Structures are given as C-alpha cells and as structure tokens.
Amino acid sequence: MLKPLSAALAAVLAIAPAMAQDAPQGAARFAHDPYTSTYAPIASAPVLIRGATVLTGTGERLDGADVLLVDGRIEAVGPGLEAPQGATVVDGTGKWVTPGLVDVHSHLGVYPSPGVRAHSDGNEMTNPNTAAVWAEHSVWPQDPGFAAALAGGVTSLQILPGSANLFGGRGVTLKNVAATTVQAMKFPGAPHGLKMACGENPKRVYGQKGGPATRMGNIAGFRAAFAEAAEYRTRNTPNEDAPRRRGRNSGSGSENGNGAGKRDLRLDTLAGALNGDILVHIHCYRADEMANMMQLADEFGFRIAAFHHGVEAYKLADDLAREGICGALWADWWGFKMEAFDGIQENVALVDRPANGCAIVHSDSSEGIQRLNQETAKVMASARRAGIDIAPERAITWVTANPARSMGILHETGTLEPGKMADVVVWNRDPFSSYALAEHVYIDGARVYDREDRSRQPVSDFMLGQSAGGAR
C-alpha cells in the first residue's frame, strides 16, 4: 500500500520554501529581474461551485462539496457554503473540481505553432553555456498552443529553453492568460528556473564544434562553469552579504568580496542558482547521470528542483525523495534514443511511492499539454497492472501541487486551500476518465474558458481570420 499522503505532503511543504529562499539577504541581486511582471488578475464577481466532487491537491477528496472563489482567491472549500451577494452559482452536481493544472516543462511560445523555422526560438545553439539567455525573450504570446492548453485545464506553466546546451538559460513561469506581452503573462513573484541538460544532447550538438563531445566532457563543463560562478559570486558580493559556504567548491564570499566586480550576465544566472534564488531544472534521462548531477550539486552547494524526463528515475526513487528532488516525467515515452531505452511505464508511480516522493507528469509537448489529465490516467493504469492502486486524490498532485512545488509557486497555486489563487478547473466527470473534458477554467477567480460559450474560448491574434484548413 502507498504511504499516507498527509505525512508526505507535510514533508514536501516543509522543504519547498527552502528551495527558493535559501539565499542570504542581499545576494538575490544575481537573480534580479528588470523585466518584471505586469500581470493583473481579471476583475470578477464571487463564484460558488456547489455540490461537486473536489480533489483539493492536498491529498483530500471531498464528495458533495462546495468551492467558493472571492476576489481572485480561494475563500473556502467544504459542504454547505453560503453564496455571497452577487455571486455566480455553478451547479457542480456530477462534476469534479480540481486545482488548475501546472506544467513544469513546456516550450509553448518559444517553439510555437505553426512549427516553422522562423518560430524556432528555444535553443541558442551558439555555446555549451548560454546561461545568459532568458526564455521569456523568445516567448510569442500569440502562440495558439496557449489557448489549446487552457482548454485542457492548464492554468500555469514553466516555459524552458531547449536542451541543446549544458546551460540553456533561464525559464519563466506564466499564468495561462491571453496577453499581448510576455510580462503580462508572467506569474507574479515566481522565481526563474535554470535549464541544464546532461547526456546525449549537448555532446551531440557540440561534439563537432569544440565540445563537449563526451559525457565526461559534459561534467567537466558543468564543473568549470560553477567554479567560475562561485568565484564571481565571491568577487561581486559585499562582505556583509556574503553567502555561507555550502558546497566544497561553492566559494565563501567572505574573504575579499567588495561588490565591485564586472558584471557578467551568464555568471549572474549561475550565481543566482548557487544562492538558491534561481531554481535548477535538469534534463537528464539515465540514473547514473542523475547520480552524477546530485554529486555535482553537493560539490558546489546548489539544490536541484527537478530532474526532467528521467526515464530511469525509478532506480533512484529513494535518493530523489531523500534529497527533496522532484521527478518531472512522461507517462510512457521511452526508447526514442539510447539514453531513453530503459524506461518503464510504472516510472512515475515508483518515484511517487517513498515518503516525500515528488512525482510530476509533464508534457514537453504542445499536444501533450492539452491532456495532462489523460497522461496521468495512463500512469494510474500502468501502476494498477503492477499492483499499485493510486487514488485520484493522490494522482492529481502530479499535475498540480508537485509541479508548483518544484517551480517555487506552491504557496500561491497548486492546491485548493483558502488564500491561494483561485485557479480552478471544473470537469464534466472524473478527470482521469478517457471521456473527461474541462468545462470551465478559472484563473484568479475569472472564468477564462467555458466549453459551451465561444466568447470565453480565447483565440490567438494569429488565428483571427484564419479559415478551417486554410481555405478561402
């Protein structure tokens, strides 16, 4: 039997803030964001969803319960709630309600539709270390994929650079709302993520143009970059703000820092990762390489938020749980290259089993993001065949609370708890049914998608005037 979620969730909530808040006061300037969010919630009247089956994202299932949304926040969850004056009352009979889905690994906007070369803005394949680039500066808000993801219940998502480089650059977390600028989509207060990639991709891309050409070359490149970043942090941190030493090669910052060093945008990102202000997300498939990356993190004193793709994560499930590292995984993708050969369909379920296990179902796909609920259902079915019965109230955490944790936004979204953003999906039935559809999607309490109301089905500016099949 699975361990009770309540204990595991308590451990998750205890560790999550440390992942994003471990930097000392003053050192956060390495992660300074001059392109701040201009996101503003849509004004909306209170909403009471009445009499639904509610999966809170905290491990609870409430039958015949109500969900009250007021001023863009979750006001209350439970039976017999009163509708405030002026509230819209939604009949939830026979419906299921969940937190808005969260995708930790998306390339919407940087590899938008249509998928033409002119839109290929996700991989800056000019150097193995492109930590200076930011994915948000490639995001095209008109990508029709955002609206398609919204119809699948996705309310927040992290847009990452591609995996061609050892250091691909900074990712950005977005609210899935229609907007003209990426700043108007940026999740307020969300930390940046640093995209790293081990394994085949960097050595394949750079093997014929200066390296790295091998896996040992990859690790050497990581070590050299973090060693340089540790020295940079020391030179550029005033003594009174110096970070305490955590890793063996993290740099103490206390001997000669004067805060007057020359600025380097690439090293800003890496120093921010060392301090914990920028969360580290690593594309990594094989168990041995994940182990190497955990040793790298120990050497330089940074934390890994999540391993992405990780088809062999099941081999390290206990180690990942002990280190507080999430596994952002596919339901069943495997075998499309050698490092993906040893995947199993029970991968997500096995990463989820230990106490404090943090399993995530991610997309890495403009199509998969439209059906994260069904991808999760596939994992549940594979686990059931292996004798592991996973309840819906647990499985929902794989696409809500756990990705929010790894992205540093769990305090704001990912669960239906009072005070959190009112990011909510109303499903026509059990969301893990093959026939499930998102009927209503709320972001900050506003109904931004309604399957029965065309006026609440966002259409990208790019798609306006486009006829079916391109016919004229």
Order of alpha helices (4+ residues) and beta strands (2+ residues): alpha-beta-beta-beta-beta-beta-beta-alpha-beta-beta-beta-alpha-alpha-alpha-beta-alpha-beta-alpha-beta-alpha-beta-alpha-alpha-alpha-beta-beta-beta
